Amino acid sequence: MQTLVAHTRGLGLLVNLNWDRLLYVLTICVALGAGAVLGGL
């Protein structure tokens, strides 16, 4: 049980450190999708 808690805490720390990078990737994907939709009109 302690190992599971330690791994979950480590994963949470990893997400907290890299959330801004994930946000950048999602923003680029949304912009590319919007460009594709507008380009198809």
C-alpha positions as CSV (number, residue, x, y, z in Angstrom):
1,M,0.0,0.0,0.0
2,Q,2.8,2.4,0.8
3,T,4.4,1.8,-2.6
4,L,1.1,2.6,-4.3
5,V,0.8,5.9,-2.3
6,A,4.5,6.8,-3.1
7,H,4.0,6.2,-6.8
8,T,0.8,8.2,-6.9
9,R,2.5,11.1,-5.1
10,G,5.4,10.9,-7.6
11,L,3.0,10.9,-10.5
12,G,1.2,13.9,-9.0
13,L,4.5,15.8,-8.7
14,L,5.4,15.0,-12.3
15,V,2.1,16.4,-13.5
16,N,2.5,19.5,-11.3
17,L,5.9,20.2,-12.8
18,N,4.9,19.6,-16.4
19,W,1.3,21.0,-16.5
20,D,2.4,24.1,-18.5
21,R,4.0,21.9,-21.2
22,L,0.8,19.9,-21.5
23,L,-1.2,23.1,-21.8
24,Y,1.1,24.3,-24.6
25,V,0.7,21.0,-26.5
26,L,-3.1,21.1,-26.1
27,T,-3.2,24.8,-27.3
28,I,-1.2,24.0,-30.4
29,C,-3.5,21.0,-31.2
30,V,-6.6,23.2,-30.8
31,A,-5.1,25.9,-33.0
32,L,-4.2,23.4,-35.7
33,G,-7.7,21.9,-35.6
34,A,-9.3,25.3,-35.8
35,G,-7.0,26.2,-38.8
36,A,-8.0,23.0,-40.5
37,V,-11.7,23.7,-40.0
38,L,-11.4,27.3,-41.2
39,G,-9.2,26.2,-44.2
40,G,-11.8,23.7,-45.2
41,L,-14.5,26.3,-45.6
